[in-house]
């Protein structure tokens, strides 16, 4: 894994952590969460990310 891949993975994991917290606290809907996940996967192209989310 190169530096850029690591940075993308870290940013993706942090964004997903925050999104899961927002979903749990009902600050966003399930649809908004799913849309957000798809956008983050498209933007960051995580190596491991889709295995954990």
mmCIF entry with sequence, helices, sheets and N, C-alpha, C, O atoms, coordinates in Angstrom:
data_MODEL
# 
_entry.id   MODEL 
# 
_entity.id                         1 
_entity.type                       polymer 
_entity.pdbx_number_of_molecules   1 
# 
_entity_poly.entity_id                      1 
_entity_poly.type                           'polypeptide(L)' 
_entity_poly.nstd_linkage                   no 
_entity_poly.nstd_monomer                   no 
_entity_poly.pdbx_seq_one_letter_code       
;(UNK)(UNK)(UNK)(UNK)(UNK)(UNK)(UNK)(UNK)(UNK)(UNK)(UNK)(UNK)(UNK)(UNK)(UNK)(UNK)
(UNK)(UNK)(UNK)(UNK)(UNK)(UNK)(UNK)(UNK)(UNK)(UNK)(UNK)(UNK)(UNK)(UNK)(UNK)(UNK)
(UNK)(UNK)(UNK)(UNK)(UNK)(UNK)(UNK)(UNK)(UNK)(UNK)(UNK)(UNK)(UNK)(UNK)(UNK)(UNK)
(UNK)(UNK)(UNK)(UNK)(UNK)
;
_entity_poly.pdbx_seq_one_letter_code_can   XXXXXXXXXXXXXXXXXXXXXXXXXXXXXXXXXXXXXXXXXXXXXXXXXXXXX 
_entity_poly.pdbx_strand_id                 A 
# 
loop_
_entity_poly_seq.entity_id 
_entity_poly_seq.num 
_entity_poly_seq.mon_id 
_entity_poly_seq.hetero 
1 1  UNK n 
1 2  UNK n 
1 3  UNK n 
1 4  UNK n 
1 5  UNK n 
1 6  UNK n 
1 7  UNK n 
1 8  UNK n 
1 9  UNK n 
1 10 UNK n 
1 11 UNK n 
1 12 UNK n 
1 13 UNK n 
1 14 UNK n 
1 15 UNK n 
1 16 UNK n 
1 17 UNK n 
1 18 UNK n 
1 19 UNK n 
1 20 UNK n 
1 21 UNK n 
1 22 UNK n 
1 23 UNK n 
1 24 UNK n 
1 25 UNK n 
1 26 UNK n 
1 27 UNK n 
1 28 UNK n 
1 29 UNK n 
1 30 UNK n 
1 31 UNK n 
1 32 UNK n 
1 33 UNK n 
1 34 UNK n 
1 35 UNK n 
1 36 UNK n 
1 37 UNK n 
1 38 UNK n 
1 39 UNK n 
1 40 UNK n 
1 41 UNK n 
1 42 UNK n 
1 43 UNK n 
1 44 UNK n 
1 45 UNK n 
1 46 UNK n 
1 47 UNK n 
1 48 UNK n 
1 49 UNK n 
1 50 UNK n 
1 51 UNK n 
1 52 UNK n 
1 53 UNK n 
# 
_struct_asym.id          A 
_struct_asym.entity_id   1 
# 
loop_
_struct_conf.conf_type_id 
_struct_conf.id 
_struct_conf.pdbx_PDB_helix_id 
_struct_conf.beg_label_comp_id 
_struct_conf.beg_label_asym_id 
_struct_conf.beg_label_seq_id 
_struct_conf.pdbx_beg_PDB_ins_code 
_struct_conf.end_label_comp_id 
_struct_conf.end_label_asym_id 
_struct_conf.end_label_seq_id 
_struct_conf.pdbx_end_PDB_ins_code 
_struct_conf.beg_auth_comp_id 
_struct_conf.beg_auth_asym_id 
_struct_conf.beg_auth_seq_id 
_struct_conf.end_auth_comp_id 
_struct_conf.end_auth_asym_id 
_struct_conf.end_auth_seq_id 
_struct_conf.pdbx_PDB_helix_class 
_struct_conf.details 
_struct_conf.pdbx_PDB_helix_length 
HELX_P HELX_P1 AA1 UNK A 3  ? UNK A 24 ? UNK A 3  UNK A 24 1 ? 22 
HELX_P HELX_P2 AA2 UNK A 30 ? UNK A 44 ? UNK A 30 UNK A 44 1 ? 15 
HELX_P HELX_P3 AA3 UNK A 49 ? UNK A 52 ? UNK A 49 UNK A 52 1 ? 4  
# 
_struct_conf_type.id          HELX_P 
_struct_conf_type.criteria    ? 
_struct_conf_type.reference   ? 
# 
loop_
_atom_site.group_PDB 
_atom_site.id 
_atom_site.type_symbol 
_atom_site.label_atom_id 
_atom_site.label_alt_id 
_atom_site.label_comp_id 
_atom_site.label_asym_id 
_atom_site.label_entity_id 
_atom_site.label_seq_id 
_atom_site.pdbx_PDB_ins_code 
_atom_site.Cartn_x 
_atom_site.Cartn_y 
_atom_site.Cartn_z 
_atom_site.occupancy 
_atom_site.B_iso_or_equiv 
_atom_site.pdbx_formal_charge 
_atom_site.auth_seq_id 
_atom_site.auth_comp_id 
_atom_site.auth_asym_id 
_atom_site.auth_atom_id 
_atom_site.pdbx_PDB_model_num 
ATOM 1   N N  . UNK A 1 1  ? 0.853   -1.163 0.000  1.00 0.00 ? 1  UNK A N  1 
ATOM 2   C CA . UNK A 1 1  ? 0.000   0.000  0.000  1.00 0.00 ? 1  UNK A CA 1 
ATOM 3   C C  . UNK A 1 1  ? 0.910   1.240  0.000  1.00 0.00 ? 1  UNK A C  1 
ATOM 4   O O  . UNK A 1 1  ? 1.794   1.378  0.846  1.00 0.00 ? 1  UNK A O  1 
ATOM 5   N N  . UNK A 1 2  ? 0.676   2.112  -0.944 1.00 0.00 ? 2  UNK A N  1 
ATOM 6   C CA . UNK A 1 2  ? 1.475   3.335  -1.006 1.00 0.00 ? 2  UNK A CA 1 
ATOM 7   C C  . UNK A 1 2  ? 0.848   4.425  -0.127 1.00 0.00 ? 2  UNK A C  1 
ATOM 8   O O  . UNK A 1 2  ? -0.225  4.240  0.447  1.00 0.00 ? 2  UNK A O  1 
ATOM 9   N N  . UNK A 1 3  ? 1.538   5.555  -0.038 1.00 0.00 ? 3  UNK A N  1 
ATOM 10  C CA . UNK A 1 3  ? 1.106   6.647  0.844  1.00 0.00 ? 3  UNK A CA 1 
ATOM 11  C C  . UNK A 1 3  ? -0.285  7.152  0.461  1.00 0.00 ? 3  UNK A C  1 
ATOM 12  O O  . UNK A 1 3  ? -1.121  7.389  1.332  1.00 0.00 ? 3  UNK A O  1 
ATOM 13  N N  . UNK A 1 4  ? -0.530  7.316  -0.823 1.00 0.00 ? 4  UNK A N  1 
ATOM 14  C CA . UNK A 1 4  ? -1.823  7.836  -1.292 1.00 0.00 ? 4  UNK A CA 1 
ATOM 15  C C  . UNK A 1 4  ? -2.965  6.871  -0.945 1.00 0.00 ? 4  UNK A C  1 
ATOM 16  O O  . UNK A 1 4  ? -4.034  7.303  -0.515 1.00 0.00 ? 4  UNK A O  1 
ATOM 17  N N  . UNK A 1 5  ? -2.737  5.579  -1.132 1.00 0.00 ? 5  UNK A N  1 
ATOM 18  C CA . UNK A 1 5  ? -3.752  4.583  -0.794 1.00 0.00 ? 5  UNK A CA 1 
ATOM 19  C C  . UNK A 1 5  ? -4.054  4.604  0.696  1.00 0.00 ? 5  UNK A C  1 
ATOM 20  O O  . UNK A 1 5  ? -5.208  4.498  1.111  1.00 0.00 ? 5  UNK A O  1 
ATOM 21  N N  . UNK A 1 6  ? -3.001  4.740  1.495  1.00 0.00 ? 6  UNK A N  1 
ATOM 22  C CA . UNK A 1 6  ? -3.187  4.797  2.940  1.00 0.00 ? 6  UNK A CA 1 
ATOM 23  C C  . UNK A 1 6  ? -4.001  6.032  3.330  1.00 0.00 ? 6  UNK A C  1 
ATOM 24  O O  . UNK A 1 6  ? -4.911  5.942  4.154  1.00 0.00 ? 6  UNK A O  1 
ATOM 25  N N  . UNK A 1 7  ? -3.675  7.179  2.743  1.00 0.00 ? 7  UNK A N  1 
ATOM 26  C CA . UNK A 1 7  ? -4.409  8.404  3.060  1.00 0.00 ? 7  UNK A CA 1 
ATOM 27  C C  . UNK A 1 7  ? -5.879  8.292  2.650  1.00 0.00 ? 7  UNK A C  1 
ATOM 28  O O  . UNK A 1 7  ? -6.764  8.723  3.390  1.00 0.00 ? 7  UNK A O  1 
ATOM 29  N N  . UNK A 1 8  ? -6.140  7.719  1.484  1.00 0.00 ? 8  UNK A N  1 
ATOM 30  C CA . UNK A 1 8  ? -7.526  7.509  1.049  1.00 0.00 ? 8  UNK A CA 1 
ATOM 31  C C  . UNK A 1 8  ? -8.267  6.580  1.997  1.00 0.00 ? 8  UNK A C  1 
ATOM 32  O O  . UNK A 1 8  ? -9.417  6.830  2.358  1.00 0.00 ? 8  UNK A O  1 
ATOM 33  N N  . UNK A 1 9  ? -7.598  5.509  2.396  1.00 0.00 ? 9  UNK A N  1 
ATOM 34  C CA . UNK A 1 9  ? -8.227  4.551  3.308  1.00 0.00 ? 9  UNK A CA 1 
ATOM 35  C C  . UNK A 1 9  ? -8.537  5.198  4.657  1.00 0.00 ? 9  UNK A C  1 
ATOM 36  O O  . UNK A 1 9  ? -9.622  5.002  5.205  1.00 0.00 ? 9  UNK A O  1 
ATOM 37  N N  . UNK A 1 10 ? -7.603  5.956  5.183  1.00 0.00 ? 10 UNK A N  1 
ATOM 38  C CA . UNK A 1 10 ? -7.800  6.617  6.476  1.00 0.00 ? 10 UNK A CA 1 
ATOM 39  C C  . UNK A 1 10 ? -8.939  7.629  6.403  1.00 0.00 ? 10 UNK A C  1 
ATOM 40  O O  . UNK A 1 10 ? -9.775  7.688  7.305  1.00 0.00 ? 10 UNK A O  1 
ATOM 41  N N  . UNK A 1 11 ? -8.977  8.418  5.348  1.00 0.00 ? 11 UNK A N  1 
ATOM 42  C CA . UNK A 1 11 ? -10.045 9.402  5.182  1.00 0.00 ? 11 UNK A CA 1 
ATOM 43  C C  . UNK A 1 11 ? -11.396 8.704  5.046  1.00 0.00 ? 11 UNK A C  1 
ATOM 44  O O  . UNK A 1 11 ? -12.390 9.144  5.625  1.00 0.00 ? 11 UNK A O  1 
ATOM 45  N N  . UNK A 1 12 ? -11.428 7.628  4.285  1.00 0.00 ? 12 UNK A N  1 
ATOM 46  C CA . UNK A 1 12 ? -12.670 6.879  4.114  1.00 0.00 ? 12 UNK A CA 1 
ATOM 47  C C  . UNK A 1 12 ? -13.159 6.306  5.442  1.00 0.00 ? 12 UNK A C  1 
ATOM 48  O O  . UNK A 1 12 ? -14.337 6.429  5.778  1.00 0.00 ? 12 UNK A O  1 
ATOM 49  N N  . UNK A 1 13 ? -12.264 5.684  6.189  1.00 0.00 ? 13 UNK A N  1 
ATOM 50  C CA . UNK A 1 13 ? -12.656 5.084  7.468  1.00 0.00 ? 13 UNK A CA 1 
ATOM 51  C C  . UNK A 1 13 ? -13.159 6.138  8.448  1.00 0.00 ? 13 UNK A C  1 
ATOM 52  O O  . UNK A 1 13 ? -14.131 5.895  9.163  1.00 0.00 ? 13 UNK A O  1 
ATOM 53  N N  . UNK A 1 14 ? -12.523 7.290  8.496  1.00 0.00 ? 14 UNK A N  1 
ATOM 54  C CA . UNK A 1 14 ? -12.967 8.352  9.396  1.00 0.00 ? 14 UNK A CA 1 
ATOM 55  C C  . UNK A 1 14 ? -14.335 8.883  8.974  1.00 0.00 ? 14 UNK A C  1 
ATOM 56  O O  . UNK A 1 14 ? -15.207 9.088  9.817  1.00 0.00 ? 14 UNK A O  1 
ATOM 57  N N  . UNK A 1 15 ? -14.523 9.102  7.693  1.00 0.00 ? 15 UNK A N  1 
ATOM 58  C CA . UNK A 1 15 ? -15.810 9.586  7.203  1.00 0.00 ? 15 UNK A CA 1 
ATOM 59  C C  . UNK A 1 15 ? -16.915 8.591  7.517  1.00 0.00 ? 15 UNK A C  1 
ATOM 60  O O  . UNK A 1 15 ? -18.016 8.980  7.908  1.00 0.00 ? 15 UNK A O  1 
ATOM 61  N N  . UNK A 1 16 ? -16.620 7.296  7.346  1.00 0.00 ? 16 UNK A N  1 
ATOM 62  C CA . UNK A 1 16 ? -17.635 6.286  7.613  1.00 0.00 ? 16 UNK A CA 1 
ATOM 63  C C  . UNK A 1 16 ? -17.936 6.173  9.103  1.00 0.00 ? 16 UNK A C  1 
ATOM 64  O O  . UNK A 1 16 ? -19.087 5.962  9.487  1.00 0.00 ? 16 UNK A O  1 
ATOM 65  N N  . UNK A 1 17 ? -16.928 6.309  9.936  1.00 0.00 ? 17 UNK A N  1 
ATOM 66  C CA . UNK A 1 17 ? -17.150 6.298  11.384 1.00 0.00 ? 17 UNK A CA 1 
ATOM 67  C C  . UNK A 1 17 ? -18.117 7.423  11.767 1.00 0.00 ? 17 UNK A C  1 
ATOM 68  O O  . UNK A 1 17 ? -19.075 7.203  12.509 1.00 0.00 ? 17 UNK A O  1 
ATOM 69  N N  . UNK A 1 18 ? -17.862 8.606  11.262 1.00 0.00 ? 18 UNK A N  1 
ATOM 70  C CA . UNK A 1 18 ? -18.723 9.738  11.579 1.00 0.00 ? 18 UNK A CA 1 
ATOM 71  C C  . UNK A 1 18 ? -20.136 9.539  11.027 1.00 0.00 ? 18 UNK A C  1 
ATOM 72  O O  . UNK A 1 18 ? -21.115 9.878  11.692 1.00 0.00 ? 18 UNK A O  1 
ATOM 73  N N  . UNK A 1 19 ? -20.241 8.997  9.827  1.00 0.00 ? 19 UNK A N  1 
ATOM 74  C CA . UNK A 1 19 ? -21.563 8.751  9.238  1.00 0.00 ? 19 UNK A CA 1 
ATOM 75  C C  . UNK A 1 19 ? -22.338 7.720  10.049 1.00 0.00 ? 19 UNK A C  1 
ATOM 76  O O  . UNK A 1 19 ? -23.542 7.871  10.254 1.00 0.00 ? 19 UNK A O  1 
ATOM 77  N N  . UNK A 1 20 ? -21.660 6.674  10.510 1.00 0.00 ? 20 UNK A N  1 
ATOM 78  C CA . UNK A 1 20 ? -22.346 5.661  11.340 1.00 0.00 ? 20 UNK A CA 1 
ATOM 79  C C  . UNK A 1 20 ? -22.829 6.266  12.646 1.00 0.00 ? 20 UNK A C  1 
ATOM 80  O O  . UNK A 1 20 ? -23.923 5.946  13.110 1.00 0.00 ? 20 UNK A O  1 
ATOM 81  N N  . UNK A 1 21 ? -22.024 7.140  13.244 1.00 0.00 ? 21 UNK A N  1 
ATOM 82  C CA . UNK A 1 21 ? -22.437 7.825  14.475 1.00 0.00 ? 21 UNK A CA 1 
ATOM 83  C C  . UNK A 1 21 ? -23.663 8.705  14.223 1.00 0.00 ? 21 UNK A C  1 
ATOM 84  O O  . UNK A 1 21 ? -24.601 8.724  15.020 1.00 0.00 ? 21 UNK A O  1 
ATOM 85  N N  . UNK A 1 22 ? -23.640 9.429  13.109 1.00 0.00 ? 22 UNK A N  1 
ATOM 86  C CA . UNK A 1 22 ? -24.775 10.288 12.777 1.00 0.00 ? 22 UNK A CA 1 
ATOM 87  C C  . UNK A 1 22 ? -26.031 9.460  12.539 1.00 0.00 ? 22 UNK A C  1 
ATOM 88  O O  . UNK A 1 22 ? -27.124 9.864  12.936 1.00 0.00 ? 22 UNK A O  1 
ATOM 89  N N  . UNK A 1 23 ? -25.886 8.318  11.900 1.00 0.00 ? 23 UNK A N  1 
ATOM 90  C CA . UNK A 1 23 ? -27.028 7.438  11.671 1.00 0.00 ? 23 UNK A CA 1 
ATOM 91  C C  . UNK A 1 23 ? -27.557 6.899  12.997 1.00 0.00 ? 23 UNK A C  1 
ATOM 92  O O  . UNK A 1 23 ? -28.768 6.862  13.211 1.00 0.00 ? 23 UNK A O  1 
ATOM 93  N N  . UNK A 1 24 ? -26.669 6.487  13.877 1.00 0.00 ? 24 UNK A N  1 
ATOM 94  C CA . UNK A 1 24 ? -27.080 5.955  15.178 1.00 0.00 ? 24 UNK A CA 1 
ATOM 95  C C  . UNK A 1 24 ? -27.803 7.009  16.010 1.00 0.00 ? 24 UNK A C  1 
ATOM 96  O O  . UNK A 1 24 ? -28.719 6.686  16.765 1.00 0.00 ? 24 UNK A O  1 
ATOM 97  N N  . UNK A 1 25 ? -27.399 8.247  15.875 1.00 0.00 ? 25 UNK A N  1 
ATOM 98  C CA . UNK A 1 25 ? -28.026 9.340  16.628 1.00 0.00 ? 25 UNK A CA 1 
ATOM 99  C C  . UNK A 1 25 ? -29.213 9.944  15.886 1.00 0.00 ? 25 UNK A C  1 
ATOM 100 O O  . UNK A 1 25 ? -29.786 10.947 16.311 1.00 0.00 ? 25 UNK A O  1 
ATOM 101 N N  . UNK A 1 26 ? -29.571 9.309  14.760 1.00 0.00 ? 26 UNK A N  1 
ATOM 102 C CA . UNK A 1 26 ? -30.710 9.715  13.934 1.00 0.00 ? 26 UNK A CA 1 
ATOM 103 C C  . UNK A 1 26 ? -30.594 11.147 13.415 1.00 0.00 ? 26 UNK A C  1 
ATOM 104 O O  . UNK A 1 26 ? -31.590 11.858 13.281 1.00 0.00 ? 26 UNK A O  1 
ATOM 105 N N  . UNK A 1 27 ? -29.367 11.549 13.129 1.00 0.00 ? 27 UNK A N  1 
ATOM 106 C CA . UNK A 1 27 ? -29.146 12.854 12.517 1.00 0.00 ? 27 UNK A CA 1 
ATOM 107 C C  . UNK A 1 27 ? -29.285 12.780 11.001 1.00 0.00 ? 27 UNK A C  1 
ATOM 108 O O  . UNK A 1 27 ? -29.531 13.791 10.342 1.00 0.00 ? 27 UNK A O  1 
ATOM 109 N N  . UNK A 1 28 ? -29.125 11.571 10.449 1.00 0.00 ? 28 UNK A N  1 
ATOM 110 C CA . UNK A 1 28 ? -29.336 11.327 9.026  1.00 0.00 ? 28 UNK A CA 1 
ATOM 111 C C  . UNK A 1 28 ? -30.207 10.089 8.883  1.00 0.00 ? 28 UNK A C  1 
ATOM 112 O O  . UNK A 1 28 ? -30.291 9.265  9.793  1.00 0.00 ? 28 UNK A O  1 
ATOM 113 N N  . UNK A 1 29 ? -30.853 9.970  7.729  1.00 0.00 ? 29 UNK A N  1 
ATOM 114 C CA . UNK A 1 29 ? -31.719 8.808  7.467  1.00 0.00 ? 29 UNK A CA 1 
ATOM 115 C C  . UNK A 1 29 ? -30.898 7.666  6.876  1.00 0.00 ? 29 UNK A C  1 
ATOM 116 O O  . UNK A 1 29 ? -29.746 7.850  6.485  1.00 0.00 ? 29 UNK A O  1 
ATOM 117 N N  . UNK A 1 30 ? -31.502 6.499  6.818  1.00 0.00 ? 30 UNK A N  1 
ATOM 118 C CA . UNK A 1 30 ? -30.851 5.346  6.210  1.00 0.00 ? 30 UNK A CA 1 
ATOM 119 C C  . UNK A 1 30 ? -30.510 5.581  4.750  1.00 0.00 ? 30 UNK A C  1 
ATOM 120 O O  . UNK A 1 30 ? -29.449 5.172  4.279  1.00 0.00 ? 30 UNK A O  1 
ATOM 121 N N  . UNK A 1 31 ? -31.411 6.242  4.034  1.00 0.00 ? 31 UNK A N  1 
ATOM 122 C CA . UNK A 1 31 ? -31.151 6.539  2.622  1.00 0.00 ? 31 UNK A CA 1 
ATOM 123 C C  . UNK A 1 31 ? -29.978 7.502  2.484  1.00 0.00 ? 31 UNK A C  1 
ATOM 124 O O  . UNK A 1 31 ? -29.115 7.311  1.628  1.00 0.00 ? 31 UNK A O  1 
ATOM 125 N N  . UNK A 1 32 ? -29.943 8.535  3.322  1.00 0.00 ? 32 UNK A N  1 
ATOM 126 C CA . UNK A 1 32 ? -28.823 9.476  3.270  1.00 0.00 ? 32 UNK A CA 1 
ATOM 127 C C  . UNK A 1 32 ? -27.514 8.767  3.570  1.00 0.00 ? 32 UNK A C  1 
ATOM 128 O O  . UNK A 1 32 ? -26.490 9.062  2.953  1.00 0.00 ? 32 UNK A O  1 
ATOM 129 N N  . UNK A 1 33 ? -27.538 7.835  4.513  1.00 0.00 ? 33 UNK A N  1 
ATOM 130 C CA . UNK A 1 33 ? -26.337 7.071  4.856  1.00 0.00 ? 33 UNK A CA 1 
ATOM 131 C C  . UNK A 1 33 ? -25.880 6.225  3.664  1.00 0.00 ? 33 UNK A C  1 
ATOM 132 O O  . UNK A 1 33 ? -24.700 6.225  3.314  1.00 0.00 ? 33 UNK A O  1 
ATOM 133 N N  . UNK A 1 34 ? -26.809 5.511  3.051  1.00 0.00 ? 34 UNK A N  1 
ATOM 134 C CA . UNK A 1 34 ? -26.455 4.661  1.899  1.00 0.00 ? 34 UNK A CA 1 
ATOM 135 C C  . UNK A 1 34 ? -25.908 5.494  0.741  1.00 0.00 ? 34 UNK A C  1 
ATOM 136 O O  . UNK A 1 34 ? -24.935 5.108  0.094  1.00 0.00 ? 34 UNK A O  1 
ATOM 137 N N  . UNK A 1 35 ? -26.539 6.634  0.489  1.00 0.00 ? 35 UNK A N  1 
ATOM 138 C CA . UNK A 1 35 ? -26.046 7.525  -0.570 1.00 0.00 ? 35 UNK A CA 1 
ATOM 139 C C  . UNK A 1 35 ? -24.640 8.019  -0.234 1.00 0.00 ? 35 UNK A C  1 
ATOM 140 O O  . UNK A 1 35 ? -23.778 8.095  -1.110 1.00 0.00 ? 35 UNK A O  1 
ATOM 141 N N  . UNK A 1 36 ? -24.415 8.352  1.025  1.00 0.00 ? 36 UNK A N  1 
ATOM 142 C CA . UNK A 1 36 ? -23.112 8.834  1.464  1.00 0.00 ? 36 UNK A CA 1 
ATOM 143 C C  . UNK A 1 36 ? -22.047 7.750  1.290  1.00 0.00 ? 36 UNK A C  1 
ATOM 144 O O  . UNK A 1 36 ? -20.941 8.031  0.830  1.00 0.00 ? 36 UNK A O  1 
ATOM 145 N N  . UNK A 1 37 ? -22.381 6.520  1.656  1.00 0.00 ? 37 UNK A N  1 
ATOM 146 C CA . UNK A 1 37 ? -21.438 5.407  1.505  1.00 0.00 ? 37 UNK A CA 1 
ATOM 147 C C  . UNK A 1 37 ? -21.017 5.274  0.042  1.00 0.00 ? 37 UNK A C  1 
ATOM 148 O O  . UNK A 1 37 ? -19.829 5.151  -0.256 1.00 0.00 ? 37 UNK A O  1 
ATOM 149 N N  . UNK A 1 38 ? -21.975 5.297  -0.853 1.00 0.00 ? 38 UNK A N  1 
ATOM 150 C CA . UNK A 1 38 ? -21.659 5.163  -2.274 1.00 0.00 ? 38 UNK A CA 1 
ATOM 151 C C  . UNK A 1 38 ? -20.763 6.299  -2.764 1.00 0.00 ? 38 UNK A C  1 
ATOM 152 O O  . UNK A 1 38 ? -19.837 6.070  -3.542 1.00 0.00 ? 38 UNK A O  1 
ATOM 153 N N  . UNK A 1 39 ? -21.039 7.525  -2.310 1.00 0.00 ? 39 UNK A N  1 
ATOM 154 C CA . UNK A 1 39 ? -20.221 8.670  -2.712 1.00 0.00 ? 39 UNK A CA 1 
ATOM 155 C C  . UNK A 1 39 ? -18.801 8.549  -2.167 1.00 0.00 ? 39 UNK A C  1 
ATOM 156 O O  . UNK A 1 39 ? -17.842 8.862  -2.871 1.00 0.00 ? 39 UNK A O  1 
ATOM 157 N N  . UNK A 1 40 ? -18.658 8.102  -0.934 1.00 0.00 ? 40 UNK A N  1 
ATOM 158 C CA . UNK A 1 40 ? -17.327 7.972  -0.336 1.00 0.00 ? 40 UNK A CA 1 
ATOM 159 C C  . UNK A 1 40 ? -16.521 6.853  -1.014 1.00 0.00 ? 40 UNK A C  1 
ATOM 160 O O  . UNK A 1 40 ? -15.311 6.983  -1.201 1.00 0.00 ? 40 UNK A O  1 
ATOM 161 N N  . UNK A 1 41 ? -17.182 5.779  -1.373 1.00 0.00 ? 41 UNK A N  1 
ATOM 162 C CA . UNK A 1 41 ? -16.502 4.705  -2.104 1.00 0.00 ? 41 UNK A CA 1 
ATOM 163 C C  . UNK A 1 41 ? -16.036 5.219  -3.460 1.00 0.00 ? 41 UNK A C  1 
ATOM 164 O O  . UNK A 1 41 ? -14.921 4.923  -3.889 1.00 0.00 ? 41 UNK A O  1 
ATOM 165 N N  . UNK A 1 42 ? -16.888 5.991  -4.136 1.00 0.00 ? 42 UNK A N  1 
ATOM 166 C CA . UNK A 1 42 ? -16.520 6.552  -5.431 1.00 0.00 ? 42 UNK A CA 1 
ATOM 167 C C  . UNK A 1 42 ? -15.356 7.536  -5.281 1.00 0.00 ? 42 UNK A C  1 
ATOM 168 O O  . UNK A 1 42 ? -14.420 7.528  -6.081 1.00 0.00 ? 42 UNK A O  1 
ATOM 169 N N  . UNK A 1 43 ? -15.424 8.369  -4.264 1.00 0.00 ? 43 UNK A N  1 
ATOM 170 C CA . UNK A 1 43 ? -14.414 9.415  -4.101 1.00 0.00 ? 43 UNK A CA 1 
ATOM 171 C C  . UNK A 1 43 ? -13.065 8.871  -3.658 1.00 0.00 ? 43 UNK A C  1 
ATOM 172 O O  . UNK A 1 43 ? -12.034 9.248  -4.215 1.00 0.00 ? 43 UNK A O  1 
ATOM 173 N N  . UNK A 1 44 ? -13.058 7.986  -2.659 1.00 0.00 ? 44 UNK A N  1 
ATOM 174 C CA . UNK A 1 44 ? -11.795 7.532  -2.076 1.00 0.00 ? 44 UNK A CA 1 
ATOM 175 C C  . UNK A 1 44 ? -11.279 6.214  -2.621 1.00 0.00 ? 44 UNK A C  1 
ATOM 176 O O  . UNK A 1 44 ? -10.095 5.909  -2.473 1.00 0.00 ? 44 UNK A O  1 
ATOM 177 N N  . UNK A 1 45 ? -12.137 5.428  -3.247 1.00 0.00 ? 45 UNK A N  1 
ATOM 178 C CA . UNK A 1 45 ? -11.756 4.123  -3.778 1.00 0.00 ? 45 UNK A CA 1 
ATOM 179 C C  . UNK A 1 45 ? -10.917 3.340  -2.762 1.00 0.00 ? 45 UNK A C  1 
ATOM 180 O O  . UNK A 1 45 ? -9.765  2.999  -3.030 1.00 0.00 ? 45 UNK A O  1 
ATOM 181 N N  . UNK A 1 46 ? -11.511 3.056  -1.582 1.00 0.00 ? 46 UNK A N  1 
ATOM 182 C CA . UNK A 1 46 ? -10.741 2.422  -0.515 1.00 0.00 ? 46 UNK A CA 1 
ATOM 183 C C  . UNK A 1 46 ? -10.354 0.988  -0.859 1.00 0.00 ? 46 UNK A C  1 
ATOM 184 O O  . UNK A 1 46 ? -11.070 0.279  -1.568 1.00 0.00 ? 46 UNK A O  1 
ATOM 185 N N  . UNK A 1 47 ? -9.201  0.584  -0.335 1.00 0.00 ? 47 UNK A N  1 
ATOM 186 C CA . UNK A 1 47 ? -8.716  -0.768 -0.550 1.00 0.00 ? 47 UNK A CA 1 
ATOM 187 C C  . UNK A 1 47 ? -9.458  -1.741 0.361  1.00 0.00 ? 47 UNK A C  1 
ATOM 188 O O  . UNK A 1 47 ? -9.964  -2.763 -0.102 1.00 0.00 ? 47 UNK A O  1 
ATOM 189 N N  . UNK A 1 48 ? -9.526  -1.429 1.644  1.00 0.00 ? 48 UNK A N  1 
ATOM 190 C CA . UNK A 1 48 ? -10.194 -2.294 2.617  1.00 0.00 ? 48 UNK A CA 1 
ATOM 191 C C  . UNK A 1 48 ? -11.587 -1.801 2.984  1.00 0.00 ? 48 UNK A C  1 
ATOM 192 O O  . UNK A 1 48 ? -12.396 -2.568 3.506  1.00 0.00 ? 48 UNK A O  1 
ATOM 193 N N  . UNK A 1 49 ? -11.873 -0.549 2.720  1.00 0.00 ? 49 UNK A N  1 
ATOM 194 C CA . UNK A 1 49 ? -13.068 0.102  3.205  1.00 0.00 ? 49 UNK A CA 1 
ATOM 195 C C  . UNK A 1 49 ? -14.367 -0.641 3.011  1.00 0.00 ? 49 UNK A C  1 
ATOM 196 O O  . UNK A 1 49 ? -15.167 -0.734 3.942  1.00 0.00 ? 49 UNK A O  1 
ATOM 197 N N  . UNK A 1 50 ? -14.597 -1.171 1.827  1.00 0.00 ? 50 UNK A N  1 
ATOM 198 C CA . UNK A 1 50 ? -15.859 -1.841 1.597  1.00 0.00 ? 50 UNK A CA 1 
ATOM 199 C C  . UNK A 1 50 ? -15.956 -3.175 2.330  1.00 0.00 ? 50 UNK A C  1 
ATOM 200 O O  . UNK A 1 50 ? -17.047 -3.739 2.409  1.00 0.00 ? 50 UNK A O  1 
ATOM 201 N N  . UNK A 1 51 ? -14.866 -3.695 2.864  1.00 0.00 ? 51 UNK A N  1 
ATOM 202 C CA . UNK A 1 51 ? -14.918 -4.918 3.670  1.00 0.00 ? 51 UNK A CA 1 
ATOM 203 C C  . UNK A 1 51 ? -15.442 -4.642 5.067  1.00 0.00 ? 51 UNK A C  1 
ATOM 204 O O  . UNK A 1 51 ? -16.061 -5.508 5.686  1.00 0.00 ? 51 UNK A O  1 
ATOM 205 N N  . UNK A 1 52 ? -15.198 -3.445 5.561  1.00 0.00 ? 52 UNK A N  1 
ATOM 206 C CA . UNK A 1 52 ? -15.569 -3.101 6.936  1.00 0.00 ? 52 UNK A CA 1 
ATOM 207 C C  . UNK A 1 52 ? -16.905 -2.413 7.046  1.00 0.00 ? 52 UNK A C  1 
ATOM 208 O O  . UNK A 1 52 ? -17.512 -2.433 8.117  1.00 0.00 ? 52 UNK A O  1 
ATOM 209 N N  . UNK A 1 53 ? -17.388 -1.802 5.978  1.00 0.00 ? 53 UNK A N  1 
ATOM 210 C CA . UNK A 1 53 ? -18.634 -1.043 6.079  1.00 0.00 ? 53 UNK A CA 1 
ATOM 211 C C  . UNK A 1 53 ? -19.811 -1.847 5.620  1.00 0.00 ? 53 UNK A C  1 
ATOM 212 O O  . UNK A 1 53 ? -20.939 -1.355 5.640  1.00 0.00 ? 53 UNK A O  1 
# 
